Amino acid sequence: MPRRPASPPSRSGKNKADAPPRRAPRKERREPAARAEKHSEFRHSVRTEPDGPRPAHPARPVRTERAVPSRPLPPSPWPQAEPLFPPLDADARTALERLPEALHKVWPLNAAHRRSLPEDVAALSRLLTTERRDLRHPYWSSPAFVSAYLYYFLPWNLLRLARLLAALPLPDPRALAPAGGEALLLDAGSGPLSLPLALWLARPEWREAPVRVLALDSAARPPELGKALFAAWGACLGWKTWPVRTAQGPLENLARQAAPLLAGRAGAGPCRPWLITAANVLNELRPGRKTAGGRQTWDEDGEDPDGSDAGDRQSGPLAERLDGLLEAFAPLLFRHEESCSGGTRAAPALLFVEPGTRLGGNTIMRLRALALEGGLAALAPCPHNAACPLLSGQGGRTWCHFTFDSRDAPDWLLRLSTEAGLPKSGLSLAPLLLGPDAENAPVAGQGTGLPARVLSAPFPVPGLAGRGRYACTAQGLALLEDAEALASGGLLPVRLAPDAPRDAKSRARIVRRPRPQPSAKP
């Protein structure tokens, strides 16, 4: 996969028609209601391979985690971990509470539409999950589904993304903006600007920064709605917003759409790439099956059309499409590594965020392998740039993902979720932040131990104290003893002994809990 210089962006891709608004026929409510956004939730069960001999000690999959009502946890013997999903600050929580004010200005609901909103939310949830094969037309052409997306799916996505973006080691746009110009946030598959809105919400120190947004989507309507919502929300809160330019086209055309802005020919000052983002779009690159009617469908469990697991191979149609997407984005990264304002040196970053399902997590793991082969560096949440231990060691039985609770959700959104029969207690994501070289990769715990990122829910392990958790390290999968108090996604230094024993089922190296430090004498 060439990176320096990269070939011109591909012209391939699908443009979704932005059909005239038409009220979708209301479907009868099904009981029990489908769970909200199956593509954005974890499942406890993990399928194993149906064929082949079973090993004497089958590997213990990295189990998923759902947030439950908080209960007192035992004191942790481990050092304080850096959270991957810190709570939102008070201003961000207030902004989410007031989001309906801005939504009403952009997409008002009359009394009848407000009454039908829970049912419309449930219907769109089914269409995006269990009835996805019936999705013959873009749901943005239906006013009922637009309402459901803006008032339910968008707010939950904002909460997920804001919790993540608050802690990621993103480059500072003020360091990348050229003199007299702006740092460019390029969002591919932008929809209604979910990621730019979440970033603006999560990083108050950058709201006044010289940032411009380029929102690219295959349909024209979603980015325009997001642009209007951005302006309305900022006006409600009295916060400065970033200027937005929308464009229609496939993901691979992002560099082409950005060219006028980068050259200063779009009616604004010169721009320099700051952050290239793509959230919840990689599933659209997956190869599909042809049905009897000639339509393509996708496997919701994350398996390739030939039936093989996502972790079993690094080639094929999906790998080619992921590699092509990286190649299309490469000019935005490698051609802009230069000295920036203030004499500092900075480089743009590339962020992918997928749902924490088997499909999303496996796709992110495969994308990471291709990116590292092409000369990119994993900046976060990976604590290293070695081979992914889940991709190589677990044989596709599990996937990289992280979970957190929904404590920052506004009351109005929780009420709507309950009314739609889709209550939420836990949220999940599979993110990947990439940079153009390993020199910019942060090193956590340097000099104090081996950086480890907590991956799993706590579970009992015979012979170990407390409840253990899996963690990812440069030396492979680790099993942390007595780690129940650690949060999913937490980053902490561990000491891995050269002769550390291995767990009989997962083959992860066991890391014993730290010994308590003796208290100082008075």
C-alpha positions as CSV (number, residue, x, y, z in Angstrom):
1,M,0.0,0.0,0.0
2,P,2.0,3.0,-1.2
3,R,1.8,6.1,1.0
4,R,4.5,8.5,-0.3
5,P,3.3,9.7,-2.7
6,A,-0.2,8.3,-2.8
7,S,-2.1,7.7,-6.0
8,P,-5.0,10.0,-6.8
9,P,-8.2,9.4,-4.9
10,S,-10.5,6.8,-6.5
11,R,-13.6,8.0,-8.3
12,S,-15.5,4.9,-7.2
13,G,-18.3,5.0,-4.7
14,K,-22.1,5.2,-4.5
15,N,-24.1,8.4,-4.4
16,K,-27.3,8.0,-2.6
17,A,-30.2,9.8,-4.2
18,D,-31.8,12.5,-2.1
19,A,-35.4,11.7,-2.9
20,P,-38.2,14.1,-2.2
21,P,-39.6,13.9,1.3
22,R,-42.2,11.3,1.7
23,R,-43.8,10.1,4.9
24,A,-43.0,6.4,5.4
25,P,-45.9,4.0,6.1
26,R,-46.1,3.3,9.7
27,K,-45.2,-0.2,10.7
28,E,-47.0,-2.1,13.4
29,R,-45.1,-2.2,16.7
30,R,-43.4,-5.5,17.4
31,E,-43.0,-7.0,20.8
32,P,-40.6,-7.3,22.2
33,A,-39.1,-4.2,20.6
34,A,-35.7,-4.5,18.9
35,R,-32.9,-3.3,21.0
36,A,-31.7,0.2,20.1
37,E,-29.0,0.4,17.5
38,K,-27.9,-3.2,17.6
39,H,-24.9,-2.0,15.5
40,S,-23.9,0.2,18.5
41,E,-24.3,-2.3,21.3
42,F,-22.3,-5.3,22.6
43,R,-23.7,-8.8,22.8
44,H,-22.7,-11.2,25.5
45,S,-22.7,-14.3,23.3
46,V,-19.8,-15.0,21.0
47,R,-20.1,-17.6,18.3
48,T,-17.3,-20.0,17.9
49,E,-16.2,-21.8,14.7
50,P,-18.6,-24.6,13.8
51,D,-16.0,-26.7,12.0
52,G,-12.7,-28.2,13.0
53,P,-11.5,-30.0,16.1
54,R,-12.1,-28.3,19.4
55,P,-8.9,-27.5,21.4
56,A,-8.3,-29.2,24.7
57,H,-8.6,-25.8,26.4
58,P,-10.8,-23.6,24.2
59,A,-9.7,-19.9,24.3
60,R,-11.8,-17.8,26.7
61,P,-13.2,-15.0,24.5
62,V,-12.8,-11.4,25.7
63,R,-16.2,-10.9,27.0
64,T,-18.3,-7.9,26.4
65,E,-19.6,-5.5,29.1
66,R,-22.8,-3.8,29.6
67,A,-23.1,-1.0,32.2
68,V,-25.2,-1.9,35.1
69,P,-26.5,0.2,38.0
70,S,-23.5,1.4,39.9
71,R,-22.6,-0.5,43.0
72,P,-19.7,-0.1,45.4
73,L,-16.5,-1.6,44.1
74,P,-13.7,-2.9,46.3
75,P,-10.6,-0.7,46.5
76,S,-8.4,-1.2,43.5
77,P,-4.9,-2.5,44.1
78,W,-3.9,-1.1,40.7
79,P,-2.6,2.4,40.0
80,Q,-5.0,5.1,38.8
81,A,-5.7,4.4,35.1
82,E,-6.1,7.1,32.4
83,P,-9.8,6.9,31.3
84,L,-10.7,6.5,27.7
85,F,-14.2,7.8,28.3
86,P,-14.1,10.5,30.9
87,P,-17.5,12.0,32.0
88,L,-18.7,15.1,30.2
89,D,-18.2,18.5,31.9
90,A,-21.2,20.5,33.2
91,D,-21.3,22.7,30.1
92,A,-21.5,19.8,27.8
93,R,-24.2,18.1,29.8
94,T,-26.2,21.4,29.8
95,A,-25.8,21.6,26.0
96,L,-27.2,18.1,25.5
97,E,-30.2,19.0,27.7
98,R,-30.9,22.0,25.5
99,L,-30.3,20.2,22.2
100,P,-34.1,19.9,21.6
101,E,-34.3,23.7,21.5
102,A,-32.0,23.7,18.5
103,L,-33.6,20.7,16.9
104,H,-37.0,22.4,17.1
105,K,-35.6,25.3,15.1
106,V,-34.2,23.0,12.4
107,W,-36.8,20.2,12.3
108,P,-39.9,21.2,14.3
109,L,-42.4,18.5,15.3
110,N,-46.1,19.2,15.5
111,A,-48.3,17.5,18.1
112,A,-49.0,14.4,16.0
113,H,-45.4,13.9,15.1
114,R,-44.3,14.2,18.7
115,R,-46.9,11.5,19.6
116,S,-45.6,9.2,16.9
117,L,-41.9,9.8,17.6
118,P,-41.3,6.8,19.9
119,E,-42.9,4.5,17.3
120,D,-40.9,6.1,14.5
121,V,-37.7,5.6,16.5
122,A,-38.5,1.9,17.0
123,A,-39.3,1.4,13.3
124,L,-36.0,3.0,12.2
125,S,-34.1,0.9,14.8
126,R,-35.6,-2.2,13.3
127,L,-34.8,-1.0,9.8
128,L,-31.2,-0.4,10.7
129,T,-30.8,-3.8,12.4
130,T,-33.1,-6.8,12.1
131,E,-34.8,-5.5,8.9
132,R,-31.7,-4.0,7.3
133,R,-32.3,-6.2,4.2
134,D,-35.5,-4.2,3.6
135,L,-33.6,-0.9,3.4
136,R,-34.1,-0.2,-0.3
137,H,-34.1,3.6,-0.2
138,P,-32.2,6.1,1.9
139,Y,-34.1,6.7,5.2
140,W,-33.4,10.4,4.9
141,S,-36.2,10.5,2.3
142,S,-38.8,9.8,5.0
143,P,-39.8,12.7,7.3
144,A,-40.7,10.2,10.0
145,F,-37.3,8.6,9.9
146,V,-35.5,12.0,9.7
147,S,-37.3,12.9,13.0
148,A,-36.3,9.6,14.6
149,Y,-32.7,10.1,13.6
150,L,-32.4,13.7,14.7
151,Y,-34.2,13.3,18.0
152,Y,-32.9,9.9,19.0
153,F,-30.0,8.4,17.1
154,L,-28.0,11.7,16.7
155,P,-28.1,12.6,20.4
156,W,-26.9,9.1,21.4
157,N,-24.1,9.3,18.8
158,L,-23.2,12.7,20.1
159,L,-22.9,11.3,23.7
160,R,-20.8,8.3,22.6
161,L,-18.4,10.4,20.5
162,A,-18.1,13.3,22.9
163,R,-17.1,10.9,25.7
164,L,-14.4,9.5,23.5
165,L,-13.2,12.7,21.9
166,A,-12.7,14.4,25.3
167,A,-9.7,12.1,26.1
168,L,-8.1,11.1,22.7
169,P,-4.6,12.6,22.1
170,L,-5.7,14.6,19.1
171,P,-3.4,17.2,17.5
172,D,-4.0,20.8,18.5
173,P,-5.7,22.7,15.6
174,R,-4.1,25.9,16.7
175,A,-0.7,24.4,16.0
176,L,-1.7,23.2,12.6
177,A,-3.5,26.3,11.3
178,P,-1.3,28.3,8.8
179,A,-0.7,31.9,9.5
180,G,-3.9,33.8,8.7
181,G,-5.6,30.6,7.8
182,E,-7.6,27.7,9.4
183,A,-7.2,24.1,10.5
184,L,-9.4,21.9,8.4
185,L,-11.6,19.2,9.9
186,L,-12.5,16.8,7.1
187,D,-15.4,14.5,8.0
188,A,-16.1,11.7,5.5
189,G,-19.5,10.1,5.6
190,S,-20.6,13.0,7.8
191,G,-24.3,12.5,8.0
192,P,-25.8,15.4,10.1
193,L,-22.3,16.3,11.3
194,S,-22.3,13.9,14.2
195,L,-18.6,13.9,14.7
196,P,-17.8,17.6,14.2
197,L,-20.7,18.4,16.6
198,A,-19.4,16.0,19.2
199,L,-15.8,17.3,18.9
200,W,-17.1,20.9,19.3
201,L,-19.0,19.8,22.4
202,A,-16.2,17.8,24.0
203,R,-13.2,20.2,23.5
204,P,-14.2,23.7,24.8
205,E,-10.6,24.9,24.4
206,W,-11.0,24.6,20.6
207,R,-14.3,26.3,20.1
208,E,-12.6,29.6,19.5
209,A,-9.8,28.0,17.4
210,P,-9.4,28.8,13.6
211,V,-11.2,25.6,12.5
212,R,-13.2,25.0,9.3
213,V,-15.3,21.9,8.7
214,L,-15.6,20.0,5.4
215,A,-18.5,17.6,5.7
216,L,-18.7,15.0,2.9
217,D,-21.6,12.6,2.5
218,S,-23.1,10.6,-0.3
219,A,-26.5,12.3,0.3
220,A,-27.0,16.1,0.2
221,R,-29.6,16.4,2.9
222,P,-27.9,15.1,6.1
223,P,-24.9,17.5,6.1
224,E,-27.2,20.5,5.3
225,L,-29.4,19.5,8.3
226,G,-26.3,19.2,10.4
227,K,-25.0,22.5,9.3
228,A,-28.3,24.2,10.2
229,L,-28.3,22.4,13.6
230,F,-24.7,23.5,14.3
231,A,-25.7,27.2,13.8
232,A,-28.9,26.9,15.8
233,W,-27.3,25.0,18.7
234,G,-24.5,27.5,18.9
235,A,-27.0,30.4,19.0
236,C,-29.0,28.7,21.8
237,L,-25.9,28.3,23.9
238,G,-24.1,31.5,23.0
239,W,-21.0,29.5,21.8
240,K,-18.9,30.3,18.7
241,T,-19.3,27.6,16.0
242,W,-17.0,26.6,13.2
243,P,-17.8,27.5,9.6
244,V,-19.0,24.5,7.6
245,R,-18.8,23.6,3.9
246,T,-20.8,20.6,2.8
247,A,-20.1,18.4,-0.2
248,Q,-21.8,15.4,-1.8
249,G,-19.8,12.4,-3.1
250,P,-18.2,9.1,-2.1
251,L,-15.7,8.8,0.7
252,E,-12.8,8.4,-1.6
253,N,-13.4,11.9,-3.0
254,L,-12.5,13.6,0.3
255,A,-9.1,14.9,-0.9
256,R,-10.5,16.1,-4.2
257,Q,-13.3,18.0,-2.3
258,A,-10.7,19.5,0.0
259,A,-8.4,20.8,-2.7
260,P,-10.0,24.2,-3.2
261,L,-9.9,24.9,0.6
262,L,-6.3,23.8,0.9
263,A,-5.3,26.0,-2.0
264,G,-7.2,29.0,-0.5
265,R,-9.6,29.1,-3.6
266,A,-12.9,28.7,-1.7
267,G,-13.5,32.2,-0.5
268,A,-11.6,31.7,2.7
269,G,-8.0,31.9,3.8
270,P,-5.5,29.0,3.3
271,C,-6.3,25.8,5.2
272,R,-4.2,22.9,6.3
273,P,-5.5,19.5,7.3
274,W,-6.0,19.0,11.0
275,L,-8.1,15.9,11.5
276,I,-9.6,13.5,8.9
277,T,-12.5,11.6,10.4
278,A,-14.9,8.8,9.4
279,A,-17.5,7.6,11.9
280,N,-19.9,4.7,11.4
281,V,-19.1,4.4,7.6
282,L,-16.7,1.5,7.2
283,N,-19.7,-1.0,7.2
284,E,-20.7,0.6,3.9
285,L,-17.5,-0.6,2.4
286,R,-18.2,-4.2,3.2
287,P,-18.8,-6.6,0.3
288,G,-22.4,-7.9,0.1
289,R,-24.2,-11.0,-0.9
290,K,-26.5,-11.0,-4.0
291,T,-30.0,-12.1,-3.2
292,A,-32.3,-13.7,-5.7
293,G,-33.5,-10.3,-6.7
294,G,-30.0,-9.1,-7.3
295,R,-29.9,-6.8,-4.2
296,Q,-26.8,-6.7,-2.0
297,T,-27.1,-7.5,1.7
298,W,-24.7,-7.5,4.6
299,D,-24.1,-10.0,7.3
300,E,-25.0,-8.2,10.6
301,D,-22.8,-10.5,12.7
302,G,-19.6,-9.3,11.0
303,E,-18.7,-12.3,8.8
304,D,-17.5,-12.0,5.3
305,P,-19.8,-13.2,2.5
306,D,-17.9,-16.4,2.0
307,G,-18.6,-17.3,5.6
308,S,-15.1,-16.8,7.0
309,D,-14.5,-14.8,10.1
310,A,-13.2,-11.3,9.9
311,G,-10.1,-12.2,11.8
312,D,-9.1,-15.1,9.6
313,R,-7.6,-13.2,6.7
314,Q,-6.2,-9.9,5.7
315,S,-7.0,-10.1,2.0
316,G,-10.1,-10.1,-0.1
317,P,-12.8,-7.5,-1.1
318,L,-13.1,-5.8,2.3
319,A,-9.3,-5.5,2.7
320,E,-9.0,-4.0,-0.8
321,R,-11.7,-1.5,0.0
322,L,-10.2,-0.5,3.3
323,D,-6.7,-0.2,1.7
324,G,-8.2,1.9,-1.1
325,L,-9.8,4.2,1.5
326,L,-6.5,4.6,3.3
327,E,-4.8,5.4,0.0
328,A,-7.4,8.0,-0.8
329,F,-6.9,9.8,2.5
330,A,-3.1,9.5,2.5
331,P,-2.4,12.8,0.5
332,L,-4.1,14.7,3.3
333,L,-1.7,13.2,5.9
334,F,1.7,12.9,4.2
335,R,1.7,16.1,2.2
336,H,1.2,18.3,5.2
337,E,4.0,17.4,7.6
338,E,5.7,20.7,8.0
339,S,6.5,23.4,10.5
340,C,3.4,25.2,11.8
341,S,2.6,28.4,13.5
342,G,4.7,29.2,16.6
343,G,7.6,27.2,15.3
344,T,6.2,23.9,16.4
345,R,6.0,20.8,14.3
346,A,2.7,18.9,14.0
347,A,1.0,16.5,11.7
348,P,-2.7,15.8,10.9
349,A,-4.3,12.7,12.3
350,L,-6.8,10.2,10.9
351,L,-9.7,9.0,13.2
352,F,-12.0,6.1,12.5
353,V,-14.9,5.2,14.9
354,E,-17.1,2.2,14.4
355,P,-19.8,0.7,16.6
356,G,-18.5,-1.8,19.2
357,T,-20.1,-4.8,17.5
358,R,-18.3,-7.8,16.1
359,L,-18.7,-6.2,12.6
360,G,-17.3,-2.8,13.7
361,G,-14.5,-4.1,15.9
362,N,-13.3,-6.7,13.4
363,T,-13.3,-4.0,10.6
364,I,-11.2,-1.7,12.8
365,M,-8.7,-4.4,13.6
366,R,-8.2,-5.2,10.0
367,L,-8.0,-1.5,9.1
368,R,-5.2,-1.1,11.7
369,A,-3.2,-4.0,10.3
370,L,-3.4,-2.4,6.8
371,A,-2.5,1.0,8.1
372,L,0.6,-0.2,9.9
373,E,1.7,-2.0,6.8
374,G,1.4,1.2,4.8
375,G,3.6,3.3,7.2
376,L,1.0,4.8,9.5
377,A,1.2,4.6,13.3
378,A,-1.5,3.7,15.8
379,L,-1.8,6.6,18.2
380,A,-4.8,5.5,20.3
381,P,-6.4,3.6,21.9
382,C,-3.8,1.0,21.0
383,P,-0.9,1.3,23.6
384,H,1.6,0.0,21.0
385,N,2.3,-0.5,17.3
386,A,2.9,-4.2,17.5
387,A,0.6,-6.8,15.9
388,C,-2.9,-6.8,17.4
389,P,-3.1,-9.7,19.8
390,L,-6.9,-10.1,19.3
391,L,-6.5,-10.3,15.5
392,S,-3.7,-12.8,15.6
393,G,-4.2,-14.7,18.8
394,Q,-8.0,-15.1,19.2
395,G,-8.8,-16.4,15.7
396,G,-11.7,-14.1,15.1
397,R,-13.6,-15.2,18.3
398,T,-13.6,-11.7,19.7
399,W,-13.0,-8.1,18.6
400,C,-11.5,-4.9,19.9
401,H,-14.2,-2.6,21.5
402,F,-14.8,-0.6,24.7
403,T,-17.8,0.0,26.8
404,F,-19.0,2.8,29.1
405,D,-22.1,3.8,31.0
406,S,-24.8,6.2,29.8
407,R,-24.7,8.4,32.9
408,D,-24.3,11.7,31.0
409,A,-27.5,11.1,28.8
410,P,-30.0,13.9,29.3
411,D,-33.3,13.0,30.9
412,W,-35.4,13.8,27.8
413,L,-33.4,11.3,25.8
414,L,-33.7,8.6,28.4
415,R,-37.5,9.1,28.5
416,L,-37.7,8.9,24.7
417,S,-35.6,5.7,24.7
418,T,-37.9,4.1,27.3
419,E,-41.1,5.2,25.4
420,A,-39.6,3.6,22.2
421,G,-39.0,0.4,24.0
422,L,-35.2,0.9,23.5
423,P,-33.8,1.7,27.0
424,K,-30.0,2.0,27.2
425,S,-27.6,1.4,30.1
426,G,-24.3,0.8,28.3
427,L,-22.7,2.3,25.2
428,S,-19.8,0.9,23.1
429,L,-17.3,2.0,20.5
430,A,-14.4,0.7,18.4
431,P,-12.1,3.7,17.7
432,L,-8.8,4.0,16.0
433,L,-6.6,7.1,15.8
434,L,-3.8,7.0,13.2
435,G,-0.9,9.3,12.5
436,P,1.6,9.6,9.6
437,D,4.6,8.3,11.6
438,A,5.5,6.6,14.8
439,E,7.4,9.7,16.1
440,N,4.1,11.3,17.1
441,A,2.8,8.2,18.8
442,P,2.4,8.9,22.6
443,V,4.1,6.5,25.0
444,A,2.2,5.9,28.2
445,G,3.8,4.7,31.3
446,Q,7.3,5.1,29.9
447,G,9.9,4.3,32.6
448,T,7.2,2.9,35.0
449,G,6.0,-0.2,33.2
450,L,4.5,-1.6,30.1
451,P,1.4,0.3,28.9
452,A,-1.7,-1.8,29.0
453,R,-5.2,-0.9,27.8
454,V,-8.1,-2.6,29.6
455,L,-10.3,-4.5,27.2
456,S,-12.9,-6.7,28.8
457,A,-15.6,-6.9,31.5
458,P,-14.5,-8.4,34.8
459,F,-14.8,-12.2,35.2
460,P,-13.8,-14.8,37.8
461,V,-10.6,-16.8,37.1
462,P,-9.9,-19.9,39.1
463,G,-6.7,-19.5,41.1
464,L,-6.6,-15.7,40.9
465,A,-7.8,-13.2,43.5
466,G,-10.9,-11.1,42.8
467,R,-12.2,-10.8,39.2
468,G,-9.8,-10.4,36.3
469,R,-9.8,-8.3,33.1
470,Y,-8.0,-8.7,29.9
471,A,-5.7,-5.9,28.7
472,C,-3.8,-5.3,25.5
473,T,0.0,-4.8,25.6
474,A,2.9,-4.7,23.1
475,Q,3.8,-8.2,24.4
476,G,0.4,-9.6,23.7
477,L,-2.8,-10.2,25.7
478,A,-2.5,-9.9,29.4
479,L,-4.8,-11.1,32.2
480,L,-4.9,-8.6,35.1
481,E,-5.6,-10.1,38.5
482,D,-8.2,-8.5,40.8
483,A,-9.0,-5.8,38.2
484,E,-12.7,-5.3,38.7
485,A,-12.3,-1.7,39.7
486,L,-10.6,-0.8,36.5
487,A,-12.8,0.6,33.7
488,S,-13.0,-0.6,30.2
489,G,-10.5,1.3,28.1
490,G,-8.4,2.4,31.0
491,L,-4.7,2.8,30.3
492,L,-2.2,2.0,33.0
493,P,1.4,0.7,33.4
494,V,1.9,-2.9,34.3
495,R,5.0,-5.0,35.1
496,L,5.0,-8.2,33.1
497,A,7.5,-10.7,34.4
498,P,9.6,-12.6,31.8
499,D,8.5,-15.9,33.3
500,A,4.8,-14.8,33.8
501,P,2.5,-17.8,33.7
502,R,-0.2,-18.0,31.0
503,D,-3.9,-18.5,31.4
504,A,-4.7,-22.1,30.4
505,K,-7.7,-21.0,28.2
506,S,-6.8,-17.7,26.6
507,R,-3.0,-18.1,26.7
508,A,-2.8,-14.5,28.0
509,R,0.1,-13.8,30.3
510,I,-1.1,-13.4,33.9
511,V,-0.2,-10.1,35.7
512,R,-0.5,-10.4,39.4
513,R,-2.0,-7.5,41.3
514,P,0.5,-5.1,42.7
515,R,1.6,-5.6,46.3
516,P,0.3,-2.9,48.6
517,Q,2.9,-0.4,49.6
518,P,3.8,-0.3,53.3
519,S,2.4,2.7,55.1
520,A,5.0,5.3,56.1
521,K,5.8,5.3,59.8
522,P,4.7,8.4,61.7
